[in-house]
Amino acid sequence: MKRIVTLAIAVLALASCGGKHQALLPNVSGKAGEIMVVIEKSDWEGAVGNATRELLACDCPWFLMREPLYSLSNVPHGGFADIFKVHRNIVYFDIDPQVATTRVKYLQNVWASPQAVVNISAPDSQTAVELLQKDGAKIVAFIEQAERDRVIRNTMRYEEKNLGAMVAEIFGGCLHFPTGYQFKKKTSDFIWIADEKQYTIQGVFVYRYPALGTDEDFSVANIIAHRNEVLRNNVPGMFDNTYMTTGSLPSPYVEYLKYQGRNFAQTRGYWEVANDYMGGPFVSHSFYSPDGIYVVVCDAFVYAPKYDKRQYLRQVESLLYSWEWKEEKAQN
């Protein structure tokens, strides 16, 4: 995957926040996808608040319907009581002329566990806005990974281990699935596992196909062409001549990322059922098998026509980050 631009998703945590300190902390509060912003009212209603909302409450770029990336609430410093300090995600602004060092700090498990805290220190509001603009991608990545890690932690606690074993048997590596997910279909190069409820479906496909061994393996056109072929052959719709495929609007797009030493192409887009009216968001990770013979794809999708889809997708997307090759799993 020669042309991949690596993106550091994992960020630094405080060494002092582990061990005995973490064991004594209360569990975090708040719903998944929420952020508590600690900031004075004048700044929240001014340029800093506007920049914060533009960064963290913007529309999810991969959804057809408008949904904010995160749900924000705010509290001034004087009202930042213990009940708020245990929130799962906190962005804490320290805007004061006496601030000695202008910086953004990324902290974990300060008042609760597992907690993500972003501390933004600036001498004035303009500088705070500049910090948000400069470090925006890193701030979002830090909170996103904290949300994923919570899902993975709960998954490992309530894991359906037989499902991971079925994936490993075919592909030499596995994902981890929590209680509720069930086996749907398996071939020599494809497996389908899903959590299906009355009004929602969170599903994962894992499949592979021969690699070209060139940059074309991870072009959006090649990824989608193989995706459509695999889904047409393996994922039928409810009626004759219907099957899952990839929608053209919005156009799928690919990012080249690195996580825990593994390079992969992340593709986002919308799936739909050909000749029918079902659809929803998907995200996939494409990467080489250890021997380079195959491209392996882990593809997560959501169907939730009655509900907002942000958290459903975030949950199932998190499972993709739990991928382990057999060798890695044996070492852990």
VENWORA-V646206 format. One record per pair of residues at least 4 apart in sequence whose ideal C-beta (glycine too) atoms are under 8 Angstrom apart, sorted by the first residue. I is the first residue (numbers start at 1). GAP is how many residues later the second one is. D is the distance in whole Angstrom. If there is no record, write none. Layout:
i: {I	I}
gap: {GAP	GAP}
d: {D	D}
//
This chain:
i: {1	1	1	1	1	1	1	1	1	2	3	3	3	4	4	4	4	4	4	5	6	6	6	6	7	7	7	7	7	8	8	9	9	9	9	9	9	10	10	10	11	11	11	11	11	12	13	13	13	13	13	13	14	14	14	14	16	17	17	17	17	17	17	18	18	19	20	21	21	22	22	25	25	25	25	25	26	26	26	27	27	27	28	28	28	28	28	28	28	29	29	29	29	29	30	30	30	30	30	31	32	32	32	32	32	32	32	33	33	33	33	33	33	34	34	34	34	34	34	34	35	35	35	35	35	35	35	35	35	35	36	36	36	36	36	36	36	36	37	37	37	37	37	37	37	37	37	37	38	38	38	38	38	38	38	38	38	38	39	39	39	39	39	39	39	39	39	39	39	40	40	40	40	40	41	41	42	43	43	43	43	43	43	43	44	44	44	44	45	46	46	47	47	47	47	48	48	48	48	48	48	48	49	49	50	51	51	51	51	51	52	52	52	52	52	53	53	53	54	55	55	55	55	56	56	56	56	56	56	56	57	57	57	57	57	58	58	59	59	59	59	59	60	60	60	60	62	62	62	62	62	62	63	63	63	63	64	64	65	65	67	67	67	68	68	69	69	70	70	75	75	75	76	79	80	80	81	82	82	84	85	85	85	85	86	86	86	87	87	88	88	88	88	88	88	89	89	89	89	89	89	90	90	90	90	90	91	91	91	91	92	92	92	92	93	93	93	94	94	94	94	94	95	95	95	95	95	95	95	96	97	97	98	99	99	99	101	102	102	102	102	102	103	103	103	104	104	104	104	104	104	104	104	105	105	105	106	106	106	106	106	107	107	107	107	108	108	108	108	108	109	109	109	110	110	111	111	114	114	114	114	115	116	116	116	118	118	118	120	120	120	122	122	122	122	123	124	125	126	127	128	129	130	131	132	132	135	136	137	138	139	140	141	142	143	144	145	146	147	147	147	148	148	148	148	148	149	150	151	151	151	151	151	152	152	152	152	152	152	153	154	154	155	155	155	155	155	155	155	156	156	158	158	159	159	159	159	159	160	160	160	160	160	160	160	161	162	163	163	163	163	163	163	163	164	164	164	164	164	165	165	166	166	166	166	166	167	167	167	167	167	167	167	168	168	168	168	170	170	170	170	170	171	171	171	171	171	172	172	172	172	173	173	173	173	173	173	174	174	174	174	175	175	175	175	175	175	175	176	176	176	177	177	177	177	180	181	181	181	181	181	182	182	182	182	183	183	183	184	184	184	184	185	185	185	185	186	186	186	187	187	189	189	189	190	190	190	190	190	191	191	191	192	192	192	192	192	193	193	193	194	194	194	194	195	195	195	195	196	196	196	197	199	199	199	199	200	200	200	200	200	200	201	201	201	201	202	202	202	202	202	202	203	203	203	203	203	204	204	204	204	204	204	204	205	205	205	205	205	205	205	205	206	206	206	206	207	207	207	207	207	208	208	208	208	208	209	209	209	209	209	210	210	210	211	211	211	211	211	211	211	212	212	212	213	213	215	216	217	217	217	217	218	218	218	218	218	218	218	219	219	220	220	220	220	220	221	222	223	223	223	223	223	223	223	223	224	224	224	224	224	225	226	226	226	227	227	227	227	227	227	228	228	228	229	230	230	231	231	231	231	231	231	232	232	232	232	235	235	236	236	237	237	237	237	237	237	237	237	238	238	238	239	239	241	241	242	242	242	242	243	243	244	244	244	244	245	245	245	245	246	246	246	246	246	246	247	247	247	247	247	249	250	250	251	252	252	252	252	253	253	253	254	254	254	254	255	255	255	256	256	256	256	257	257	257	257	258	258	258	259	259	262	262	263	264	264	264	265	265	265	266	266	266	267	267	267	268	268	268	269	269	270	270	270	270	271	271	271	271	271	272	272	272	273	273	273	278	278	279	280	280	280	280	280	280	281	281	281	281	282	282	282	282	283	283	283	283	283	284	284	284	284	284	285	285	285	285	285	286	286	286	287	287	288	288	288	288	289	289	289	289	290	290	298	298	300	300	300	300	300	301	302	302	302	302	304	304	304	307	309	310	311	312	313	314	315	316	317	318	324	324	324	325	326	327	328}
gap: {214	216	217	255	262	263	264	286	287	213	212	215	253	214	252	253	254	259	261	251	250	251	252	257	134	248	249	250	251	133	250	132	135	136	248	249	250	135	249	250	95	127	130	131	134	94	4	5	93	94	95	96	93	94	95	96	5	4	5	90	91	92	93	4	91	4	4	4	88	87	91	84	86	87	88	90	60	86	87	59	85	86	58	59	60	84	85	86	87	54	57	58	59	83	4	6	57	58	59	40	56	115	118	119	279	282	283	37	38	114	277	278	281	36	37	38	39	53	54	55	21	35	36	37	38	52	54	55	56	108	37	38	39	48	51	53	54	55	7	12	15	35	36	37	38	53	54	56	36	37	38	39	42	46	52	53	54	55	4	5	9	10	13	35	37	38	52	54	56	4	36	37	53	55	4	35	4	4	5	6	50	52	82	85	4	5	8	30	4	4	79	4	78	79	82	4	45	47	77	80	81	84	4	25	4	4	77	78	81	82	4	5	20	39	80	4	5	19	4	77	81	84	85	13	14	16	35	83	84	87	11	12	13	14	15	10	11	4	7	8	9	10	7	8	9	250	188	206	207	208	219	221	4	218	246	247	186	206	243	244	241	242	243	4	242	71	241	19	73	4	5	9	4	5	4	5	4	4	29	6	5	25	26	27	25	26	29	25	28	24	26	27	28	58	62	26	27	28	54	57	58	20	25	26	27	28	26	27	29	48	25	26	27	28	27	29	35	5	25	26	27	28	4	26	27	28	29	30	33	27	26	27	25	22	23	24	20	19	20	21	25	29	17	18	28	14	15	16	17	27	31	34	35	13	14	16	10	11	12	32	36	9	10	11	12	6	7	8	9	38	4	5	6	5	7	4	6	32	35	36	39	31	26	27	30	21	24	25	8	11	12	5	6	8	9	4	4	4	4	4	4	4	4	4	4	7	4	4	4	4	4	4	4	4	4	4	4	4	4	167	171	4	166	169	170	173	4	4	4	163	164	167	168	4	24	166	167	169	170	4	4	24	4	21	22	23	163	164	167	20	166	20	21	5	17	18	19	20	4	17	18	19	20	21	22	4	4	4	12	14	18	19	20	30	4	10	11	12	13	4	9	4	17	20	25	27	4	6	7	8	24	26	39	4	5	6	158	16	18	19	21	36	20	35	37	118	125	117	118	153	154	123	150	151	152	153	155	149	150	152	155	29	31	123	144	145	147	148	143	146	148	4	16	27	142	15	12	13	14	21	23	11	12	13	14	8	9	10	8	9	10	19	5	6	7	49	4	5	6	4	47	18	19	20	15	16	17	40	44	14	15	16	11	12	13	42	43	10	11	13	7	8	9	10	6	7	8	121	4	5	7	4	105	106	107	108	102	103	104	106	107	112	100	101	102	103	98	99	100	110	113	114	97	98	99	100	113	94	95	96	97	112	115	116	25	26	29	30	92	93	94	96	90	91	92	93	23	27	89	90	92	81	86	87	88	89	17	21	85	86	88	83	84	85	6	77	78	81	82	83	84	4	5	10	4	79	4	6	5	69	71	78	4	5	36	38	47	68	77	4	35	4	32	33	34	47	4	4	4	29	31	42	44	61	63	74	4	22	28	43	45	4	4	69	71	4	19	40	57	70	72	4	17	18	4	4	67	4	12	13	14	15	40	11	12	13	42	8	9	6	7	5	6	7	36	37	38	39	41	4	35	38	36	37	33	34	31	32	33	34	30	31	27	28	29	30	26	27	28	29	6	23	24	25	26	36	22	23	24	25	32	21	19	20	18	15	16	17	18	14	15	16	11	12	13	14	10	11	13	7	8	9	10	6	7	8	9	4	5	6	5	62	25	61	24	21	22	23	20	21	22	17	18	19	16	17	19	13	14	15	12	13	9	10	11	12	8	9	10	11	30	4	6	7	4	5	6	25	27	24	21	22	23	24	25	29	20	21	28	32	17	18	19	20	16	17	30	34	37	13	14	15	16	36	12	13	14	35	38	9	10	11	8	9	4	6	7	8	4	5	6	7	35	37	22	25	13	16	17	19	20	15	7	10	11	14	4	5	8	5	4	4	4	4	4	4	4	4	4	4	4	5	8	4	4	4	4}
d: {8	7	6	7	5	8	7	7	7	6	5	8	7	7	4	8	7	5	7	5	8	7	4	7	7	7	8	5	6	8	7	5	8	5	7	8	5	6	7	7	5	7	7	5	7	6	6	8	7	7	4	8	5	6	8	8	7	6	6	7	5	4	7	5	8	7	7	7	7	5	5	6	7	5	4	8	5	5	8	8	6	7	6	7	4	4	7	6	5	8	5	6	7	7	5	7	5	5	7	8	8	6	7	8	5	7	8	6	6	7	6	5	7	7	5	8	7	7	7	7	6	5	7	5	8	8	4	7	6	7	6	7	7	6	4	7	5	7	7	8	6	6	7	4	8	8	5	7	7	6	8	6	5	8	6	7	4	6	5	5	7	7	8	6	7	8	8	4	8	7	5	7	8	7	6	6	6	8	4	6	7	6	6	7	7	4	8	5	6	7	6	6	6	7	5	6	7	7	5	5	6	8	6	8	6	6	8	5	5	7	6	8	7	7	6	4	8	7	6	6	5	7	7	6	5	6	7	8	7	8	4	6	6	7	5	7	6	7	5	7	7	7	5	7	6	6	7	4	7	8	6	8	5	6	6	7	7	7	8	8	5	7	5	8	8	7	8	8	7	5	6	5	7	8	5	7	7	7	8	8	8	8	4	7	6	4	8	7	8	8	8	6	7	8	7	8	5	8	5	7	8	8	7	7	5	7	8	5	7	8	6	7	5	7	5	8	6	6	7	7	4	7	7	8	5	8	7	6	5	7	5	7	8	5	6	5	6	6	5	7	6	7	8	5	8	7	7	5	8	6	5	8	7	7	4	7	8	8	6	8	5	8	4	8	6	7	6	6	7	8	4	6	5	6	5	6	8	7	7	6	7	8	6	6	4	6	7	7	6	6	7	4	4	8	6	6	7	6	7	6	7	6	6	6	6	7	6	6	6	6	7	6	6	7	7	6	6	7	7	6	7	6	8	7	4	5	6	7	6	7	6	4	7	6	7	6	8	7	5	7	6	6	6	5	7	4	8	7	7	6	8	5	5	7	5	7	6	8	8	5	7	6	8	6	8	6	7	7	8	4	6	8	6	5	6	4	6	5	6	6	7	7	6	7	6	8	6	7	4	6	6	8	6	7	6	4	6	7	7	7	6	8	8	6	6	8	6	7	7	6	6	7	6	6	4	6	8	7	6	8	7	7	7	6	5	7	5	6	7	4	8	4	6	8	7	4	5	7	5	8	8	7	7	7	7	8	8	6	4	6	5	8	7	7	4	6	7	5	7	8	7	6	5	7	7	7	4	6	5	7	5	7	7	8	5	7	7	7	5	8	6	7	4	7	7	5	8	8	8	5	8	7	7	7	5	7	7	7	4	8	7	6	8	7	4	8	8	8	6	6	6	4	7	5	8	8	7	7	7	5	8	7	6	8	7	8	8	7	7	8	4	8	7	7	5	7	5	8	8	5	7	7	4	6	5	7	5	7	7	6	8	7	6	8	5	6	8	6	6	6	5	5	5	8	7	7	7	5	6	8	8	5	7	7	7	7	4	6	8	7	8	6	6	6	4	7	6	6	6	8	6	7	5	7	6	8	6	5	6	7	8	7	6	7	7	6	6	8	7	7	7	6	5	6	7	6	8	5	6	4	6	8	8	5	8	6	8	6	4	7	5	3	6	7	4	7	7	5	7	6	8	7	7	6	8	6	5	6	5	5	7	6	6	8	6	8	7	6	7	5	6	6	7	6	8	8	7	4	6	4	6	7	7	6	7	6	7	3	8	7	6	7	5	7	5	8	7	5	8	7	8	6	8	7	6	8	5	7	5	8	7	6	6	8	6	5	6	4	7	4	7	7	7	6	7	5	7	7	7	5	8	6	6	7	6	7	6	6	8	5	5	8	7	4	7	4	7	7	8	8	6	5	5	7	8	6	7	6	6	5	6	6	4	8	8	6	7	5	7	6	6	4	7	8	7	5	8	5	7	6	7	5	7	6	5	7	6	7	6	4	8	5	6	8	5	6	7	4	5	7	6	7	5	5	5	6	8	5	5	7	5	6	6	7	6	6	8	8	8	7	5	4	7	7	6	7	7}
//
